[in-house]
Amino acid sequence: MSKSKGNIIFSLTGSIACYKVCNVISKLVQNGYEVKAVCTKSATEFIGLTTLETLTGKSVYVDMWERKTALDHIELNKWADLTIVAPATANIMNKFSAGFADECVSTLFLSHDRKKPFLIAPAMNTNMWDHPATQKSVEVLKGWGVKILDTEKGHLACGDEGYGRLLNPDKIYDIIIENLKK
Ligand SMILES: Cc1cc2nc3c(=O)[nH]c(=O)nc-3n(C[C@H](O)[C@H](O)[C@H](O)COP(=O)(O)O)c2cc1C
């Protein structure tokens, strides 16, 4: 088996944009990166675990307490060269900035090695993005060295137009690769 070009934790949270990151995960795996997917419970409403398991070739972490796929957050963070949360909900960003660790994605955030790149690609309705709670979290997280990717302006799933759309998946892929090289 050839050696991995880089180990990536790919966390998904409860946004309609979950389907958009499947191509990013697929491209990473096809290009020789090893990807372990982690989902919040809400993310599993938007994407099937079978899809992520097939794309990554590995079990997906969802439940901290599930016997076969229990989360060893410390080991997983040691294994990873980079973590990305995409799509990232307003909820998860606000939880991160408050230091909560009550499910897999936030527990991995709080226990990550802050010398390694941690990327967040937000996706949400404009009002959620503009809310002072979310904007404050963005500032707090940036201050801690977390890389918050831009959102795009355009048509949102709720029918509104505005900021909050997930960044183009090809750009997300390129940013992951750039950050792995650093
Ligand atoms: C159809 C639907 C689409 C949603 N899309 C988003 C979204 O794009 N971004 C977001 O922040 N929240 C979105 N939400 C709300 C989140 O799913 C909700 O806040 C949830 O508690 C987030 O949980 P998580 O952060 O643990 O994944 C959506 C909810 C529904 C029902």
The ligand as an SDF file (V2000), in Angstrom:
LIG
                    3D

 31 33  0  0  0  0  0  0  0  0999 V2000
  -33.0420   21.9120    6.1190 C   0  0  0  0  0  0  0  0  0  0  0  0
  -32.0810   22.5410    7.0870 C   0  0  0  0  0  0  0  0  0  0  0  0
  -30.9450   23.1350    6.5950 C   0  0  0  0  0  0  0  0  0  0  0  0
  -30.0320   23.7310    7.4850 C   0  0  0  0  0  0  0  0  0  0  0  0
  -28.9130   24.3140    6.9710 N   0  0  0  0  0  0  0  0  0  0  0  0
  -28.0590   24.9290    7.8130 C   0  0  0  0  0  0  0  0  0  0  0  0
  -26.9030   25.5650    7.3040 C   0  0  0  0  0  0  0  0  0  0  0  0
  -26.6060   25.5590    6.1010 O   0  0  0  0  0  0  0  0  0  0  0  0
  -26.0850   26.1760    8.1970 N   0  0  0  0  0  0  0  0  0  0  0  0
  -26.3470   26.2230    9.5320 C   0  0  0  0  0  0  0  0  0  0  0  0
  -25.5720   26.8240   10.2800 O   0  0  0  0  0  0  0  0  0  0  0  0
  -27.4360   25.6000   10.0400 N   0  0  0  0  0  0  0  0  0  0  0  0
  -28.2760   24.9550    9.2290 C   0  0  0  0  0  0  0  0  0  0  0  0
  -29.3730   24.3310    9.7370 N   0  0  0  0  0  0  0  0  0  0  0  0
  -29.5730   24.3130   11.1950 C   0  0  0  0  0  0  0  0  0  0  0  0
  -28.6550   23.2990   11.8650 C   0  0  0  0  0  0  0  0  0  0  0  0
  -28.8140   22.0060   11.2690 O   0  0  0  0  0  0  0  0  0  0  0  0
  -28.9270   23.2400   13.3810 C   0  0  0  0  0  0  0  0  0  0  0  0
  -28.5230   24.4720   13.9630 O   0  0  0  0  0  0  0  0  0  0  0  0
  -28.2390   22.0880   14.0510 C   0  0  0  0  0  0  0  0  0  0  0  0
  -28.5240   22.1250   15.4360 O   0  0  0  0  0  0  0  0  0  0  0  0
  -26.7380   22.1160   13.8320 C   0  0  0  0  0  0  0  0  0  0  0  0
  -26.1430   21.0450   14.5140 O   0  0  0  0  0  0  0  0  0  0  0  0
  -24.5950   20.7350   14.4030 P   0  0  0  0  0  0  0  0  0  0  0  0
  -23.8830   22.0410   14.4540 O   0  0  0  0  0  0  0  0  0  0  0  0
  -24.3420   19.8900   15.6000 O   0  0  0  0  0  0  0  0  0  0  0  0
  -24.3740   19.9860   13.1280 O   0  0  0  0  0  0  0  0  0  0  0  0
  -30.2760   23.7100    8.8870 C   0  0  0  0  0  0  0  0  0  0  0  0
  -31.4210   23.0640    9.3680 C   0  0  0  0  0  0  0  0  0  0  0  0
  -32.3130   22.4890    8.4910 C   0  0  0  0  0  0  0  0  0  0  0  0
  -33.5210   21.7850    9.0490 C   0  0  0  0  0  0  0  0  0  0  0  0
  1  2  1  0
  2  3  1  0
  2 30  2  0
  3  4  2  0
  4  5  1  0
  4 28  1  0
  5  6  2  0
  6  7  1  0
  6 13  1  0
  7  8  2  0
  7  9  1  0
  9 10  1  0
 10 11  2  0
 10 12  1  0
 12 13  2  0
 13 14  1  0
 14 15  1  0
 14 28  1  0
 15 16  1  0
 16 17  1  0
 16 18  1  0
 18 19  1  0
 18 20  1  0
 20 21  1  0
 20 22  1  0
 22 23  1  0
 23 24  1  0
 24 25  2  0
 24 26  1  0
 24 27  1  0
 28 29  2  0
 29 30  1  0
 30 31  1  0
M  END
$$$$
